[in-house]
């Protein structure tokens, strides 16, 4: 897969969907399925890290009008 800093969250989700489609096809060997599974886990971990970073960067407007991190 690509470098974590150059791939978008949407691209990660697309990769995960492609991996799921390949695994569901049923014509994949056990070794290939295991490799797809590992790649899928890596993509999910990377997407989760990206989501965590986005969540930390979100700001909330308080009642007094000040901004606070979410």
Secondary structure, DSSP 8 states (H G I E B T S, - for coil): ---TTTS-HHHHHHHHHHHHHHHHTS---HHHHHHHHHHHHHHHHHHHHHHHHHHHH-EEE-TTS-EEE-
